Amino acid sequence: MTFSEKYKGNYASLLIRLAWTVEIIAVLIGLTISIVVSISANESYSNQETASLLGNSASILVAGLPFLLVAVVELCKIPLTFAFMAVKSVIWRGVFLCFVAFLCLITFETMLNGFERNFSNLNYAIDSRKNSIENIDSEIALLERRKERIQTFTAEDLSLETEAQQLEIDEQYRTNVNRINAQEDTIINGIDFSYRETLDGEILALIDQRDDYYESWNTERQQIEDRFSALLLDNLNDSRDERQRLLNELEALKQEMNQELSSANFFTRAPIDNKYRRLIADKNQQIDQITTGYLGGDALTKQANMEDQLKQQLTFANSKYQGRIDDINQRIEDKRQDILEQDEANEQLQSSVTTNGNQSRARFMSTKLAQEGELRIYTEGKQSELTEITTKVESIEDDIFLLRNDQRNVQAEINHMINQNQVYRLAMYAFGTESPTDVDRKMVGIVALIWFGSLALIASVSGVMLCLAGFYLKRELMLSTLQNTEEAKIKRIVESVVQEPSQQEKSADTLEAEKRNLEYS
């Protein structure tokens, strides 16, 4: 595929213009860097409290002029490239090529400096926000320490302390009450009630002895009455039937009396005995009347004497046994009185122990209520103090919340900056992290160096390659033009030689000189 001379010439001019455009942009970048360096130097000197002898202007110029010189040197790249294309000497071509390489290196450094400054500005913004986050962390830590100093105790601590003191009060009260109850039970359980069994046994023995006396008394009296009745019956032979009937009734009454007396107790024996004695006396009176009606005066006298003897014997027997029974009854009453007195003493002791125990329990209850009142007052005071502490702590927590909110906003800005930057994203892809925020400085530095270095390298040689291509096309056009011109001249010379043989030598010499000029070009 061939192109026209005009088409090649247009593109050669375009390539040279593009080369100059690239170099001018590189110069502008260098100028911008020099301005930025001068401004940075000015800001750094402005922050110093002391001024130098020559002032800050000289230092600013010294800081910016080297970068300005580097920017101006960028303009020498295309002329040196043209010189490299124009000269025929290998030595000069090598010299010019070295200087062009140095200028490409300068362009590489300028481009890399520009990329680095751009990326450094992003990192500076990120670092500034990270510093803000660290400052916020410091403020939060300060507020947390202030909160810890203010919050000497919490509601849970107060509740635990109150419960512990209440448990101590309850335990103390319970211990005292248990001790009093134990003492009371010991005293009450130590009361001797064995006297009841002993005295009851003695009373039962006395009752048995009294029953024996009653039995002996009845037996002896029955014997006396039987003897008297036998005497009377001997004198009443004529009234045997009537007397026999009365005697049978009398005997039945006696048996009935004996049965009743045997089944009677101490309290019912005397009434039963008196009842049947009265009935027996009535029967005896009837028998006496019957006997008196049938007997004469001597019989009546004997009967009277016998009755007197009977009465005397009965009175003696009654007096004898009644004294014994009264003595036993008195002893029984004394025993019962001893039981009552001992029971009363035990009841008084129990009442005294119970009263003292109740008084002691009431006293400890009063102490417990007083301690609980003091605990309640202490708790109310602590609760008021806790309310003030809570108010201050809530205010500090609100400040901490606002700071953490600011921290989250700053972190969101950092994440946005990092996520919007290709270097961090490429580092994330290259090193396989979950998020761009997880990439560290070393990873970012490696990716930035490779990426910015390759871009700077391409940009540094682009101008040289463009101008080389343009100059090469220009040279091809010039050679083609010269060759066409020489061919036209040779054609004219040949024509003139044919026409004028005399001028052959002169044309040959001229043709040889033009060929040498063409080869030189």
LINQUI-V773152 format. One record per backbone hydrogen bond with DSSP energy under -0.5 kcal/mol. NH is the residue of the N-H (numbers start at 1). CO is the residue of the C=O. If there is no record, write none. Layout:
# LINQUI-V773152
NH|CO / NH|CO
This chain:
# LINQUI-V773152
8|4 / 9|5 / 10|6 / 11|7 / 12|8 / 13|9 / 14|10 / 15|11 / 16|12 / 17|13 / 18|14 / 19|15 / 20|16 / 21|17 / 22|18 / 23|19 / 24|20 / 25|21 / 26|22 / 27|23 / 28|24 / 29|25 / 30|26 / 31|27 / 32|28 / 33|29 / 34|30 / 35|31 / 36|32 / 37|33 / 38|34 / 39|35 / 40|36 / 41|37 / 42|38 / 43|39 / 44|40 / 45|41 / 46|42 / 47|43 / 48|45 / 59|55 / 60|56 / 61|57 / 62|58 / 63|59 / 64|60 / 65|61 / 66|62 / 68|64 / 69|65 / 70|66 / 71|67 / 72|68 / 73|69 / 74|70 / 74|71 / 75|72 / 76|73 / 77|74 / 79|75 / 80|76 / 81|77 / 82|78 / 83|79 / 84|80 / 85|81 / 86|82 / 87|83 / 93|89 / 94|90 / 95|91 / 96|92 / 97|93 / 98|94 / 99|95 / 100|96 / 101|97 / 102|98 / 103|99 / 104|100 / 105|101 / 106|102 / 107|103 / 108|104 / 109|105 / 110|106 / 111|107 / 112|108 / 113|109 / 114|110 / 115|111 / 116|112 / 117|113 / 118|114 / 119|115 / 120|116 / 121|117 / 122|118 / 123|119 / 124|120 / 125|121 / 126|122 / 127|123 / 128|124 / 129|125 / 130|126 / 131|127 / 132|128 / 133|129 / 134|130 / 135|131 / 136|132 / 137|133 / 138|134 / 139|135 / 140|136 / 141|137 / 142|138 / 143|139 / 144|140 / 145|141 / 146|142 / 147|143 / 148|144 / 149|145 / 150|146 / 151|147 / 152|150 / 158|154 / 159|155 / 160|156 / 161|157 / 162|158 / 163|159 / 164|160 / 165|161 / 166|162 / 167|163 / 168|164 / 169|165 / 170|166 / 171|167 / 172|168 / 173|169 / 174|170 / 175|171 / 176|172 / 177|173 / 178|174 / 179|175 / 180|176 / 181|177 / 182|178 / 183|179 / 184|180 / 185|181 / 186|182 / 187|183 / 188|184 / 189|185 / 190|186 / 191|188 / 193|191 / 196|193 / 197|193 / 198|194 / 199|195 / 200|196 / 201|197 / 202|198 / 203|199 / 204|200 / 205|201 / 206|202 / 207|203 / 208|204 / 209|205 / 210|206 / 211|207 / 212|208 / 213|209 / 214|210 / 215|211 / 216|212 / 217|213 / 218|214 / 219|215 / 220|216 / 221|217 / 222|218 / 223|219 / 224|220 / 225|221 / 226|222 / 227|223 / 228|224 / 229|225 / 230|226 / 231|227 / 232|228 / 233|229 / 234|230 / 235|231 / 236|232 / 236|233 / 240|237 / 243|239 / 244|240 / 245|241 / 246|242 / 247|243 / 248|244 / 249|245 / 250|246 / 251|247 / 252|248 / 253|249 / 254|250 / 255|251 / 256|252 / 257|253 / 258|254 / 259|255 / 260|256 / 261|257 / 262|258 / 263|259 / 264|260 / 269|265 / 270|266 / 272|268 / 273|269 / 274|270 / 275|271 / 276|272 / 277|273 / 278|274 / 279|275 / 280|276 / 281|277 / 282|278 / 283|279 / 284|280 / 285|281 / 286|282 / 287|283 / 288|284 / 289|285 / 290|286 / 291|287 / 292|288 / 293|289 / 294|290 / 294|291 / 295|291 / 300|296 / 301|297 / 302|298 / 303|299 / 304|300 / 305|301 / 306|302 / 307|303 / 308|304 / 309|305 / 310|306 / 311|307 / 312|308 / 313|309 / 314|310 / 315|311 / 316|312 / 317|313 / 318|314 / 319|315 / 320|316 / 321|317 / 322|318 / 323|319 / 324|320 / 325|321 / 326|322 / 327|323 / 328|324 / 329|325 / 330|326 / 331|327 / 332|328 / 333|329 / 334|330 / 335|331 / 336|332 / 337|333 / 338|334 / 339|335 / 340|336 / 341|337 / 342|338 / 343|339 / 344|340 / 345|341 / 346|342 / 347|343 / 348|344 / 349|345 / 350|346 / 351|347 / 352|348 / 353|349 / 354|350 / 355|351 / 356|352 / 357|353 / 358|354 / 359|355 / 360|356 / 361|357 / 362|358 / 363|359 / 364|360 / 365|361 / 366|362 / 367|363 / 368|364 / 369|365 / 370|366 / 371|367 / 372|368 / 373|369 / 374|370 / 375|371 / 376|372 / 377|373 / 378|374 / 379|375 / 380|376 / 381|377 / 382|378 / 383|379 / 384|380 / 385|381 / 386|382 / 387|383 / 388|384 / 389|385 / 390|386 / 391|387 / 392|388 / 393|389 / 394|390 / 395|391 / 396|392 / 397|393 / 398|394 / 399|395 / 400|396 / 401|397 / 402|398 / 403|399 / 404|400 / 405|401 / 406|402 / 407|403 / 408|404 / 409|405 / 410|406 / 411|407 / 412|408 / 413|409 / 414|410 / 415|411 / 416|412 / 417|413 / 418|414 / 419|415 / 420|416 / 421|417 / 421|418 / 425|421 / 426|422 / 427|423 / 428|424 / 429|425 / 430|426 / 431|427 / 432|428 / 433|428 / 438|435 / 439|436 / 444|440 / 445|441 / 446|442 / 447|443 / 448|444 / 449|445 / 450|446 / 451|447 / 452|448 / 453|448 / 453|449 / 454|450 / 455|451 / 456|452 / 457|453 / 458|454 / 459|455 / 460|456 / 461|457 / 462|458 / 463|459 / 465|461 / 466|462 / 467|463 / 468|464 / 469|465 / 470|466 / 471|467 / 472|468 / 473|469 / 474|470 / 475|471 / 476|472 / 477|473 / 478|474 / 479|475 / 480|476 / 481|477 / 482|478 / 483|479 / 484|480 / 485|481 / 486|482 / 487|483 / 488|484 / 489|485 / 490|486 / 491|487 / 492|488 / 493|489 / 494|490 / 495|491 / 496|492 / 497|493 / 498|494 / 499|495 / 500|496 / 501|499 / 503|500 / 504|501 / 507|503 / 508|504 / 509|505 / 510|506 / 511|507 / 512|508 / 513|509 / 514|510 / 515|511 / 516|512 / 517|513 / 518|514 / 519|515 / 520|516 / 521|517
